[in-house]
Amino acid sequence: MKKVFLAFASTIILAGMNFSCNLIDSKNQETMSKEDSLAAVANAPIIEFEEEVFDFGTLTEGDTVQHEFKFKNIGKSALQITDVQVQCGCTIASKPEYPVGIGQSAKIVVRFNSKGKAGTNKKFVTIYSNAIPNQTVLSFTALVEGKNMPDAVKSAVSKIPKI
């Protein structure tokens, strides 16, 4: 009976010691994670656009126009653009498929097709990257005059304030 009790007590003591060691290890890992996180932020890429808003001006319905949003990596590690999402099917955006090195420049090319888009248009393009912050929103505007619009209507539309 003493042997059974001794074995049982030893098992509980060893299990308790193992549990407490795991807690100590997890606390050390949390500290390391925070330190690693701070180091990662300090050494992260930073994306800086020359402009984040562009105005195409007045277009005739059916025109297709494009603009290059130029940017530079001013951070401390390589910048990777992971995704570019556009607001609607009238807009196409392309991104660099290669990492942008420290101090290097690249561009996001945005193409807008104004077919069926008569009136004032404001569209958004969201850039996802490994930069801090990891999301940047670009936008553009265009005033699209319909092909068959009378001149009086075109004149009235051109006086509408842009959004």
Secondary structure, DSSP 4 states (H G I P E B T S, - for coil): -HHHHHHHHHHHHHHHHHHHHHHHHHHHHHHHHHHHHHHHHHT---EEES-SEEEEEEEETT-EEEEEEEEEE-SSS-B-EEEEEESSTTEEEE--SS-B-TT-EEEEEEEEE-TT--EEEEEEEEEEESSSSSEEEEEEEEEEE-TT--HHHHHHHHTSPP-
